[in-house]
Amino acid sequence: MSIDRVATASQSAAFLAQLQQAGSALQKTQTQIASGKLADSYAGYGDKAQILTATLSAGARNSAYQTATSLAATQVDLQDTQLTSLSDLAARLKKAVSDASANNNATTLMDEVESIFQQATAILNSKDANGDYLYVGGRTDQAPVTVSSLDDLVALPTVSGAFANGDLKKSVQVADGVSVTIGVTASDVGTGLMQALKDVAAFDAGANGNFAASPNLTGAQASYLGGAIAGLGQVSSGLTAATAANGFVANRLADAAAQQGAMVTLYSGFADKLQNTDMATAATQLSLNQVQLQAALQMTASLGQLSLLNYLPVSGG
């Protein structure tokens, strides 16, 4: 009669399965601690996977909005500087005309008008960091202001011919379903100033003009300059209003950026709770897994050594 092992094949298989399970659990906890994540695939998050993917997707969209808003704010800040400069140029033109009228001397007036024209043209034809015209209104094939001299401006039938910009105004999406118009066209902000410059230059080129040769104003010149002052005030006020409107856009972008920053914190915090490892809990679980694996190993090792001989009484004879 043979003496068999106490353990059966099914018992051995059960203990080996427990050993494998304990080893897998330990490896999973070690991976969670090492990576800081609860799982390395969405499948590992179970019923929370859909919530996690939605949160990460919303966070990615918010990051894209942040980038777009930052670029838009840079453009609007540049526009603010330039619109302020245009407003200053309009104020300079009014002052030049007022001084010539008050001093009864317009000999330097056209030099100032020429300088203002060149500076205004340079501003309206300025480009951004990518080399794109700022005030082009969707047109990219040419500069928005097409005239390069006062003579060219005067020769035009209407001042509208000085502008080649389109009507499309650039906008930026700052949140789901929310867009802010940031574009400004050259014709919108420059028409009044260019009309004023054209009027002064056209009068100077006419029969009653030639301010440079007029240390003392003629009656016609004095009458013209006196009447032009009020209109120049309106041009200056219009550019001041355009600058204020651009400032309002800057405030909207600042508010959007603040909201986007808050959403970054919200999305990242929520995603962290779903996918990041709780180190304190994981450390406790690691200790339990190690104990379980050690117990399984000991049981499996001792199982192979069990025999009925261990339980037979020892004969005294």
C-alpha positions as a LaTeX table, in Angstrom:
\begin{tabular}{lrrr}
\hline
Residue & $x$ (\AA) & $y$ (\AA) & $z$ (\AA) \\
\hline
Met1 & 0.00 & 0.00 & 0.00 \\
Ser2 & 1.42 & 3.40 & $-1.03$ \\
Ile3 & 1.34 & 6.52 & 1.09 \\
Asp4 & $-0.01$ & 9.49 & $-0.94$ \\
Arg5 & 0.26 & 13.21 & $-0.37$ \\
Val6 & $-2.44$ & 14.81 & 1.69 \\
Ala7 & $-2.97$ & 17.58 & $-0.89$ \\
Thr8 & $-4.92$ & 16.91 & $-4.06$ \\
Ala9 & $-4.26$ & 18.41 & $-7.50$ \\
Ser10 & $-7.27$ & 20.72 & $-7.16$ \\
Gln11 & $-6.02$ & 22.03 & $-3.84$ \\
Ser12 & $-2.60$ & 22.73 & $-5.35$ \\
Ala13 & $-4.20$ & 24.57 & $-8.23$ \\
Ala14 & $-6.27$ & 26.67 & $-5.82$ \\
Phe15 & $-3.21$ & 27.64 & $-3.80$ \\
Leu16 & $-1.26$ & 28.49 & $-6.96$ \\
Ala17 & $-4.14$ & 30.68 & $-8.12$ \\
Gln18 & $-4.10$ & 32.50 & $-4.80$ \\
Leu19 & $-0.34$ & 32.92 & $-5.12$ \\
Gln20 & $-0.71$ & 34.42 & $-8.58$ \\
Gln21 & $-3.52$ & 36.69 & $-7.42$ \\
Ala22 & $-1.46$ & 37.94 & $-4.48$ \\
Gly23 & 1.51 & 38.56 & $-6.74$ \\
Ser24 & $-0.61$ & 40.50 & $-9.25$ \\
Ala25 & $-2.14$ & 42.60 & $-6.49$ \\
Leu26 & 1.30 & 43.44 & $-5.11$ \\
Gln27 & 2.62 & 44.36 & $-8.56$ \\
Lys28 & $-0.42$ & 46.58 & $-9.22$ \\
Thr29 & 0.06 & 48.47 & $-5.95$ \\
Gln30 & 3.80 & 48.86 & $-6.60$ \\
Thr31 & 3.05 & 50.26 & $-10.08$ \\
Gln32 & 0.49 & 52.69 & $-8.65$ \\
Ile33 & 3.03 & 54.01 & $-6.15$ \\
Ala34 & 5.82 & 54.25 & $-8.73$ \\
Ser35 & 3.72 & 55.97 & $-11.43$ \\
Gly36 & 1.44 & 57.99 & $-9.16$ \\
Lys37 & $-1.53$ & 56.79 & $-11.22$ \\
Leu38 & $-4.22$ & 54.28 & $-10.32$ \\
Ala39 & $-4.06$ & 52.64 & $-13.74$ \\
Asp40 & $-2.08$ & 52.79 & $-16.96$ \\
Ser41 & $-5.14$ & 52.56 & $-19.24$ \\
Tyr42 & $-8.71$ & 53.82 & $-19.18$ \\
Ala43 & $-9.93$ & 50.26 & $-18.72$ \\
Gly44 & $-8.26$ & 50.26 & $-15.33$ \\
Tyr45 & $-10.58$ & 52.98 & $-14.06$ \\
Gly46 & $-13.71$ & 50.93 & $-14.57$ \\
Asp47 & $-16.96$ & 52.89 & $-14.37$ \\
Lys48 & $-14.99$ & 56.12 & $-13.76$ \\
Ala49 & $-13.27$ & 55.96 & $-17.16$ \\
Gln50 & $-16.00$ & 57.90 & $-18.99$ \\
Ile51 & $-15.98$ & 60.68 & $-16.39$ \\
Leu52 & $-12.18$ & 60.84 & $-16.52$ \\
Thr53 & $-12.03$ & 61.07 & $-20.33$ \\
Ala54 & $-14.69$ & 63.79 & $-20.35$ \\
Thr55 & $-12.77$ & 65.76 & $-17.71$ \\
Leu56 & $-9.47$ & 65.46 & $-19.56$ \\
Ser57 & $-11.14$ & 66.47 & $-22.85$ \\
Ala58 & $-12.71$ & 69.53 & $-21.25$ \\
Gly59 & $-9.36$ & 70.44 & $-19.72$ \\
Ala60 & $-7.64$ & 70.15 & $-23.12$ \\
Arg61 & $-10.24$ & 72.46 & $-24.70$ \\
Asn62 & $-9.78$ & 74.94 & $-21.89$ \\
Ser63 & $-6.00$ & 74.88 & $-22.44$ \\
Ala64 & $-6.55$ & 75.61 & $-26.14$ \\
Tyr65 & $-8.79$ & 78.54 & $-25.20$ \\
Gln66 & $-6.07$ & 79.80 & $-22.86$ \\
Thr67 & $-3.51$ & 79.82 & $-25.66$ \\
Ala68 & $-5.85$ & 81.57 & $-28.08$ \\
Thr69 & $-6.87$ & 84.13 & $-25.46$ \\
Ser70 & $-3.25$ & 84.89 & $-24.63$ \\
Leu71 & $-2.41$ & 85.53 & $-28.29$ \\
Ala72 & $-5.53$ & 87.67 & $-28.68$ \\
Ala73 & $-4.63$ & 89.71 & $-25.59$ \\
Thr74 & $-1.20$ & 90.39 & $-27.07$ \\
Gln75 & $-2.79$ & 91.71 & $-30.27$ \\
Val76 & $-5.32$ & 93.82 & $-28.38$ \\
Asp77 & $-2.55$ & 95.31 & $-26.22$ \\
Leu78 & $-0.64$ & 96.26 & $-29.36$ \\
Gln79 & $-3.80$ & 97.75 & $-30.87$ \\
Asp80 & $-4.32$ & 99.76 & $-27.69$ \\
Thr81 & $-0.88$ & 101.31 & $-28.03$ \\
Gln82 & $-1.41$ & 102.09 & $-31.69$ \\
Leu83 & $-4.94$ & 103.42 & $-31.35$ \\
Thr84 & $-3.72$ & 105.68 & $-28.57$ \\
Ser85 & $-1.01$ & 106.89 & $-30.95$ \\
Leu86 & $-3.59$ & 107.56 & $-33.66$ \\
Ser87 & $-5.68$ & 109.51 & $-31.17$ \\
Asp88 & $-2.59$ & 111.53 & $-30.24$ \\
Leu89 & $-1.94$ & 112.21 & $-33.93$ \\
Ala90 & $-5.47$ & 113.56 & $-34.34$ \\
Ala91 & $-4.93$ & 115.79 & $-31.31$ \\
Arg92 & $-1.64$ & 116.97 & $-32.82$ \\
Leu93 & $-3.37$ & 117.85 & $-36.08$ \\
Lys94 & $-6.01$ & 119.83 & $-34.24$ \\
Lys95 & $-3.33$ & 121.64 & $-32.24$ \\
Ala96 & $-1.30$ & 122.42 & $-35.37$ \\
Val97 & $-4.33$ & 123.92 & $-37.08$ \\
Ser98 & $-5.37$ & 125.78 & $-33.92$ \\
Asp99 & $-1.86$ & 127.20 & $-33.44$ \\
Ala100 & $-1.66$ & 128.32 & $-37.06$ \\
Ser101 & $-5.03$ & 130.02 & $-36.72$ \\
Ala102 & $-4.22$ & 131.62 & $-33.38$ \\
Asn103 & $-0.75$ & 132.78 & $-34.45$ \\
Asn104 & $-1.91$ & 133.94 & $-37.89$ \\
Asn105 & 1.02 & 131.95 & $-39.30$ \\
Ala106 & 0.78 & 128.60 & $-41.10$ \\
Thr107 & 4.26 & 128.32 & $-42.61$ \\
Thr108 & 5.07 & 125.06 & $-40.76$ \\
Leu109 & 1.58 & 123.60 & $-40.86$ \\
Met110 & 2.05 & 121.33 & $-43.85$ \\
Asp111 & 5.28 & 119.89 & $-42.47$ \\
Glu112 & 3.30 & 118.79 & $-39.44$ \\
Val113 & 0.46 & 117.48 & $-41.64$ \\
Glu114 & 2.95 & 115.46 & $-43.70$ \\
Ser115 & 4.53 & 114.01 & $-40.55$ \\
Ile116 & 1.14 & 113.06 & $-39.13$ \\
Phe117 & 0.14 & 111.40 & $-42.41$ \\
Gln118 & 3.30 & 109.29 & $-42.55$ \\
Gln119 & 2.97 & 108.17 & $-38.94$ \\
Ala120 & $-0.72$ & 107.35 & $-39.31$ \\
Thr121 & $-0.05$ & 105.33 & $-42.46$ \\
Ala122 & 2.74 & 103.40 & $-40.74$ \\
Ile123 & 0.44 & 102.53 & $-37.83$ \\
Leu124 & $-2.45$ & 101.42 & $-40.01$ \\
Asn125 & $-0.09$ & 99.30 & $-42.13$ \\
Ser126 & 1.65 & 97.72 & $-39.13$ \\
Lys127 & 2.04 & 93.94 & $-38.79$ \\
Asp128 & 1.95 & 91.48 & $-35.93$ \\
Ala129 & 4.75 & 89.11 & $-34.89$ \\
Asn130 & 3.73 & 86.67 & $-37.64$ \\
Gly131 & 4.05 & 89.31 & $-40.35$ \\
Asp132 & 0.30 & 89.68 & $-40.83$ \\
Tyr133 & $-1.29$ & 93.10 & $-41.18$ \\
Leu134 & $-3.19$ & 94.01 & $-38.02$ \\
Tyr135 & $-5.89$ & 96.19 & $-39.57$ \\
Val136 & $-6.44$ & 94.34 & $-42.81$ \\
Gly137 & $-9.92$ & 92.97 & $-42.06$ \\
Gly138 & $-9.39$ & 89.51 & $-43.50$ \\
Arg139 & $-7.46$ & 90.65 & $-46.58$ \\
Thr140 & $-3.89$ & 89.33 & $-46.64$ \\
Asp141 & $-2.80$ & 90.18 & $-50.16$ \\
Gln142 & $-1.88$ & 93.82 & $-49.56$ \\
Ala143 & $-1.51$ & 96.56 & $-46.97$ \\
Pro144 & $-4.80$ & 98.12 & $-45.81$ \\
Val145 & $-3.68$ & 101.69 & $-46.65$ \\
Thr146 & $-2.70$ & 102.00 & $-50.31$ \\
Val147 & $-1.59$ & 105.64 & $-50.56$ \\
Ser148 & 1.96 & 106.59 & $-49.68$ \\
Ser149 & 1.85 & 110.38 & $-49.95$ \\
Leu150 & $-0.44$ & 113.32 & $-49.32$ \\
Asp151 & $-0.51$ & 113.99 & $-53.05$ \\
Asp152 & $-1.86$ & 110.46 & $-53.63$ \\
Leu153 & $-4.47$ & 111.02 & $-50.94$ \\
Val154 & $-5.60$ & 114.34 & $-52.39$ \\
Ala155 & $-5.86$ & 112.82 & $-55.86$ \\
Leu156 & $-8.45$ & 110.29 & $-54.74$ \\
Pro157 & $-12.12$ & 111.06 & $-55.50$ \\
Thr158 & $-13.05$ & 109.92 & $-51.99$ \\
Val159 & $-10.99$ & 108.98 & $-48.97$ \\
Ser160 & $-12.44$ & 105.47 & $-49.03$ \\
Gly161 & $-10.16$ & 104.80 & $-51.98$ \\
Ala162 & $-7.18$ & 105.01 & $-49.62$ \\
Phe163 & $-8.22$ & 101.76 & $-47.93$ \\
Ala164 & $-8.03$ & 98.23 & $-49.30$ \\
Asn165 & $-8.91$ & 96.28 & $-46.17$ \\
Gly166 & $-11.78$ & 93.81 & $-45.99$ \\
Asp167 & $-14.73$ & 93.88 & $-43.61$ \\
Leu168 & $-14.04$ & 90.63 & $-41.73$ \\
Lys169 & $-13.01$ & 91.29 & $-38.16$ \\
Lys170 & $-10.92$ & 88.71 & $-36.37$ \\
Ser171 & $-12.47$ & 86.98 & $-33.37$ \\
Val172 & $-11.27$ & 84.47 & $-30.80$ \\
Gln173 & $-13.17$ & 81.72 & $-29.01$ \\
Val174 & $-12.56$ & 82.00 & $-25.27$ \\
Ala175 & $-14.97$ & 79.30 & $-24.02$ \\
Asp176 & $-17.51$ & 76.84 & $-25.35$ \\
Gly177 & $-19.91$ & 78.92 & $-27.44$ \\
Val178 & $-18.29$ & 82.24 & $-26.45$ \\
Ser179 & $-16.32$ & 84.38 & $-28.93$ \\
Val180 & $-14.82$ & 87.86 & $-28.60$ \\
Thr181 & $-14.26$ & 90.12 & $-31.61$ \\
Ile182 & $-10.77$ & 91.56 & $-31.41$ \\
Gly183 & $-10.17$ & 92.75 & $-34.96$ \\
Val184 & $-10.09$ & 96.40 & $-35.97$ \\
Thr185 & $-10.01$ & 97.55 & $-39.60$ \\
Ala186 & $-7.95$ & 100.40 & $-40.96$ \\
Ser187 & $-10.96$ & 102.05 & $-42.59$ \\
Asp188 & $-12.95$ & 101.95 & $-39.35$ \\
Val189 & $-10.37$ & 103.80 & $-37.28$ \\
Gly190 & $-8.49$ & 105.70 & $-39.97$ \\
Thr191 & $-11.14$ & 107.22 & $-42.22$ \\
Gly192 & $-11.80$ & 110.29 & $-40.08$ \\
Leu193 & $-8.13$ & 111.18 & $-39.68$ \\
Met194 & $-7.33$ & 110.53 & $-43.34$ \\
Gln195 & $-10.31$ & 112.67 & $-44.40$ \\
Ala196 & $-9.06$ & 115.52 & $-42.22$ \\
Leu197 & $-5.55$ & 115.24 & $-43.66$ \\
Lys198 & $-6.96$ & 115.11 & $-47.19$ \\
Asp199 & $-9.05$ & 118.23 & $-46.58$ \\
Val200 & $-6.12$ & 120.27 & $-45.25$ \\
Ala201 & $-3.79$ & 119.08 & $-48.03$ \\
Ala202 & $-6.43$ & 119.72 & $-50.71$ \\
Phe203 & $-6.98$ & 123.26 & $-49.46$ \\
Asp204 & $-3.22$ & 123.84 & $-49.38$ \\
Ala205 & $-2.93$ & 122.63 & $-52.98$ \\
Gly206 & $-5.81$ & 124.88 & $-54.09$ \\
Ala207 & $-5.92$ & 128.46 & $-55.23$ \\
Asn208 & $-6.22$ & 129.86 & $-51.67$ \\
Gly209 & $-3.64$ & 127.54 & $-50.12$ \\
Asn210 & 0.15 & 127.44 & $-50.08$ \\
Phe211 & 0.41 & 127.72 & $-46.30$ \\
Ala212 & 4.22 & 127.51 & $-46.42$ \\
Ala213 & 4.31 & 130.89 & $-48.14$ \\
Ser214 & 1.87 & 132.52 & $-45.72$ \\
Pro215 & 3.59 & 134.11 & $-42.72$ \\
Asn216 & 0.32 & 135.99 & $-42.41$ \\
Leu217 & $-2.91$ & 134.17 & $-43.13$ \\
Thr218 & $-5.16$ & 135.40 & $-45.84$ \\
Gly219 & $-8.85$ & 135.82 & $-45.09$ \\
Ala220 & $-9.67$ & 132.58 & $-46.90$ \\
Gln221 & $-6.96$ & 130.69 & $-45.03$ \\
Ala222 & $-8.03$ & 132.02 & $-41.66$ \\
Ser223 & $-11.65$ & 131.19 & $-42.40$ \\
Tyr224 & $-10.80$ & 127.67 & $-43.47$ \\
Leu225 & $-8.57$ & 126.90 & $-40.49$ \\
Gly226 & $-11.08$ & 128.35 & $-38.04$ \\
Gly227 & $-13.84$ & 126.18 & $-39.45$ \\
Ala228 & $-11.67$ & 123.05 & $-39.51$ \\
Ile229 & $-10.97$ & 123.05 & $-35.78$ \\
Ala230 & $-14.39$ & 121.74 & $-34.73$ \\
Gly231 & $-14.24$ & 118.86 & $-37.22$ \\
Leu232 & $-10.75$ & 117.91 & $-36.01$ \\
Gly233 & $-12.10$ & 117.75 & $-32.48$ \\
Gln234 & $-14.66$ & 115.19 & $-33.63$ \\
Val235 & $-11.92$ & 113.12 & $-35.30$ \\
Ser236 & $-9.94$ & 113.10 & $-32.07$ \\
Ser237 & $-13.03$ & 112.13 & $-30.06$ \\
Gly238 & $-13.81$ & 109.30 & $-32.49$ \\
Leu239 & $-10.34$ & 107.81 & $-32.08$ \\
Thr240 & $-10.57$ & 108.17 & $-28.32$ \\
Ala241 & $-13.83$ & 106.20 & $-28.45$ \\
Ala242 & $-12.20$ & 103.52 & $-30.63$ \\
Thr243 & $-9.37$ & 103.23 & $-28.10$ \\
Ala244 & $-11.90$ & 102.87 & $-25.28$ \\
Ala245 & $-13.78$ & 100.16 & $-27.21$ \\
Asn246 & $-10.53$ & 98.28 & $-27.67$ \\
Gly247 & $-9.94$ & 98.61 & $-23.93$ \\
Phe248 & $-13.32$ & 97.03 & $-23.30$ \\
Val249 & $-12.25$ & 94.08 & $-25.44$ \\
Ala250 & $-9.04$ & 93.84 & $-23.42$ \\
Asn251 & $-11.10$ & 93.66 & $-20.22$ \\
Arg252 & $-13.26$ & 90.89 & $-21.67$ \\
Leu253 & $-10.16$ & 88.91 & $-22.55$ \\
Ala254 & $-8.74$ & 89.45 & $-19.07$ \\
Asp255 & $-11.99$ & 88.17 & $-17.54$ \\
Ala256 & $-11.92$ & 85.16 & $-19.86$ \\
Ala257 & $-8.30$ & 84.42 & $-18.94$ \\
Ala258 & $-9.16$ & 84.53 & $-15.23$ \\
Gln259 & $-12.07$ & 82.16 & $-15.79$ \\
Gln260 & $-9.87$ & 79.83 & $-17.81$ \\
Gly261 & $-7.29$ & 79.81 & $-15.01$ \\
Ala262 & $-9.99$ & 78.84 & $-12.51$ \\
Met263 & $-11.17$ & 76.05 & $-14.81$ \\
Val264 & $-7.61$ & 74.70 & $-15.06$ \\
Thr265 & $-7.58$ & 74.28 & $-11.29$ \\
Leu266 & $-11.04$ & 72.71 & $-11.33$ \\
Tyr267 & $-10.36$ & 70.23 & $-14.15$ \\
Ser268 & $-6.89$ & 69.23 & $-12.97$ \\
Gly269 & $-8.07$ & 68.80 & $-9.38$ \\
Phe270 & $-11.01$ & 66.64 & $-10.41$ \\
Ala271 & $-8.88$ & 64.53 & $-12.76$ \\
Asp272 & $-6.24$ & 64.09 & $-10.06$ \\
Lys273 & $-8.83$ & 62.72 & $-7.67$ \\
Leu274 & $-9.94$ & 60.22 & $-10.30$ \\
Gln275 & $-6.57$ & 59.04 & $-11.54$ \\
Asn276 & $-3.85$ & 59.89 & $-9.01$ \\
Thr277 & $-2.70$ & 57.43 & $-6.36$ \\
Asp278 & $-3.50$ & 58.16 & $-2.73$ \\
Met279 & $-0.03$ & 57.41 & $-1.39$ \\
Ala280 & $-1.11$ & 56.85 & 2.22 \\
Thr281 & $-3.79$ & 54.34 & 1.17 \\
Ala282 & $-1.45$ & 52.73 & $-1.35$ \\
Ala283 & 1.31 & 52.29 & 1.25 \\
Thr284 & $-1.12$ & 50.50 & 3.57 \\
Gln285 & $-2.36$ & 48.35 & 0.70 \\
Leu286 & 1.23 & 47.55 & $-0.29$ \\
Ser287 & 1.94 & 46.23 & 3.19 \\
Leu288 & $-1.21$ & 44.06 & 3.10 \\
Asn289 & $-0.32$ & 42.74 & $-0.35$ \\
Gln290 & 3.16 & 41.82 & 0.82 \\
Val291 & 1.75 & 39.93 & 3.82 \\
Gln292 & $-0.77$ & 38.14 & 1.60 \\
Leu293 & 1.89 & 37.15 & $-0.91$ \\
Gln294 & 4.23 & 35.92 & 1.82 \\
Ala295 & 1.44 & 33.84 & 3.37 \\
Ala296 & 0.53 & 32.39 & $-0.01$ \\
Leu297 & 4.15 & 31.49 & $-0.69$ \\
Gln298 & 4.55 & 29.79 & 2.67 \\
Met299 & 1.34 & 27.82 & 2.26 \\
Thr300 & 2.26 & 26.72 & $-1.25$ \\
Ala301 & 5.76 & 25.71 & $-0.15$ \\
Ser302 & 4.54 & 23.72 & 2.84 \\
Leu303 & 1.77 & 22.12 & 0.82 \\
Gly304 & 4.24 & 20.25 & $-1.33$ \\
Gln305 & 5.94 & 18.76 & 1.68 \\
Leu306 & 2.84 & 17.37 & 3.43 \\
Ser307 & 2.42 & 13.59 & 3.56 \\
Leu308 & 0.39 & 11.08 & 5.53 \\
Leu309 & 3.62 & 10.19 & 7.25 \\
Asn310 & 3.33 & 13.47 & 9.12 \\
Tyr311 & 0.16 & 12.23 & 10.73 \\
Leu312 & 0.99 & 8.52 & 11.40 \\
Pro313 & 1.81 & 7.62 & 14.99 \\
Val314 & 5.39 & 6.67 & 15.64 \\
Ser315 & 5.73 & 3.00 & 16.71 \\
Gly316 & 7.35 & 2.52 & 20.09 \\
Gly317 & 8.55 & $-1.04$ & 19.36 \\
\hline
\end{tabular}
